[in-house]
Amino acid sequence: MAKNTSFAVYSLPDVVTVINNPSVGKCVLSKVGGGRITVSYANDMASVTTTATGYVVINKLVAKNGAISMEIPTNSEADSFLRKLIAYVEKAKTSEFALTTLSLQDPAAKRTLNFTGVVPQKKPDEGYDQTSGNRQYTFLFAEMTTA
């Protein structure tokens, strides 16, 4: 007799990641060679201050910025798009520097993360090897909201 068990199922191909810049265009990374994506938050949610008299104050912090790291297969369409985006942003007017957005839809978690003010932290490092590998891209974001 089989057990009636419920499982949570996750699949990276089901995660839809879209990066968009009004001047460069839109790329659905999950369709053109997107790899591992890590979201790192830059700030703490709270801090604690202790006064000279020993009174403790808990401070709620609301910063929503951080970094997105992506491991993208070298020479994939995603890699080509991100190189093009970085080349454009590097030479863009200051008013256009932070217009890139990124959306990450995760059906398993039933949520969408929306990132605004997305900018490259630096150009990706160059690696050459006998076999194809991944290129590490890191983007900073000004704000992340959850839908």
C-alpha positions in Angstrom: 0.0 0.0 0.0 1.5 3.3 -1.1 1.8 6.2 1.3 0.0 9.4 0.4 2.9 11.9 0.7 3.2 15.5 -0.5 6.5 16.7 -1.8 7.9 20.1 -2.6 9.4 20.0 -6.1 11.9 22.6 -7.4 13.5 22.8 -10.8 15.9 25.6 -12.0 14.5 25.5 -15.5 11.1 26.6 -14.0 12.7 29.7 -12.6 12.1 32.5 -15.1 14.8 35.2 -14.9 14.4 38.3 -17.1 16.9 41.1 -17.3 15.8 44.3 -19.1 17.4 47.5 -20.1 15.5 50.1 -22.2 18.4 50.7 -24.6 19.9 47.2 -24.8 16.7 45.1 -24.7 15.3 42.1 -22.8 16.8 38.7 -22.2 15.1 35.7 -20.6 18.1 34.1 -19.1 16.3 30.9 -18.3 15.8 30.3 -22.0 19.3 31.2 -23.3 21.8 29.6 -20.9 21.1 31.0 -17.4 22.9 29.2 -14.6 23.1 29.4 -10.9 21.8 32.7 -9.4 22.5 33.9 -5.8 20.8 36.9 -4.2 22.8 38.5 -1.4 21.4 41.2 0.8 23.8 44.0 1.7 22.4 45.2 5.0 21.1 43.9 8.2 17.4 44.0 9.1 18.0 45.4 12.5 20.7 46.7 14.9 20.8 47.1 18.6 22.0 50.3 20.4 22.8 50.3 24.1 22.8 53.6 25.9 25.3 54.6 28.7 22.6 53.7 31.2 22.1 50.2 29.8 18.9 50.9 28.0 18.6 48.8 24.8 17.1 50.2 21.7 16.3 47.9 18.8 16.5 49.6 15.4 14.5 48.4 12.5 16.4 48.9 9.3 14.6 49.0 5.9 17.4 48.9 3.3 16.5 46.6 0.4 19.7 46.7 -1.6 22.3 44.0 -2.3 23.9 42.0 -5.1 23.0 39.3 -7.6 25.6 36.8 -8.6 25.1 34.7 -11.7 27.1 31.8 -13.1 26.5 31.9 -16.8 27.8 29.3 -19.3 30.7 30.9 -21.3 29.7 31.8 -24.9 26.0 31.2 -24.3 23.4 33.7 -25.6 23.0 34.8 -21.9 26.7 35.5 -21.7 26.6 37.5 -25.0 23.7 39.5 -23.8 25.3 40.3 -20.4 28.6 41.3 -22.1 26.6 43.6 -24.4 24.7 45.1 -21.5 27.9 45.8 -19.5 29.6 47.4 -22.6 26.6 49.6 -23.0 26.2 50.6 -19.4 30.0 51.3 -19.1 29.7 54.1 -21.8 26.1 55.2 -21.1 25.2 58.6 -19.8 24.9 58.8 -16.0 21.2 59.3 -16.3 21.0 55.9 -18.0 23.4 54.0 -15.8 20.9 52.4 -13.4 17.9 51.8 -15.7 18.3 48.0 -15.8 15.8 45.8 -14.0 15.8 42.1 -13.2 12.8 39.9 -12.4 13.1 36.4 -10.9 10.0 34.3 -10.8 10.2 31.2 -8.7 7.1 29.0 -9.1 8.2 26.5 -6.4 8.3 29.3 -3.8 5.2 31.0 -5.3 6.9 34.4 -5.4 8.6 36.9 -7.8 11.5 39.0 -6.9 11.8 42.3 -8.7 15.1 44.2 -8.7 15.5 47.8 -9.7 18.6 50.0 -10.1 20.6 47.0 -11.4 24.2 47.9 -12.3 27.2 45.7 -13.0 29.6 45.7 -10.0 32.5 45.0 -12.4 33.3 43.2 -15.6 33.4 39.4 -15.3 36.8 37.7 -14.9 38.1 35.9 -17.9 38.9 32.2 -17.6 40.3 30.0 -20.3 40.5 26.2 -19.8 40.4 22.9 -21.8 36.7 22.7 -21.3 33.8 25.2 -21.3 32.9 26.6 -18.0 30.9 29.4 -16.4 31.5 33.1 -16.2 30.7 34.9 -12.9 28.6 38.1 -13.3 27.9 40.2 -10.3 25.3 43.0 -10.4 24.3 45.4 -7.6 20.7 46.4 -7.1 19.2 49.4 -5.3 16.0 47.8 -4.3 14.3 44.4 -4.2 10.6 43.9 -3.8 8.6 40.7 -3.6 5.4 40.1 -5.5 
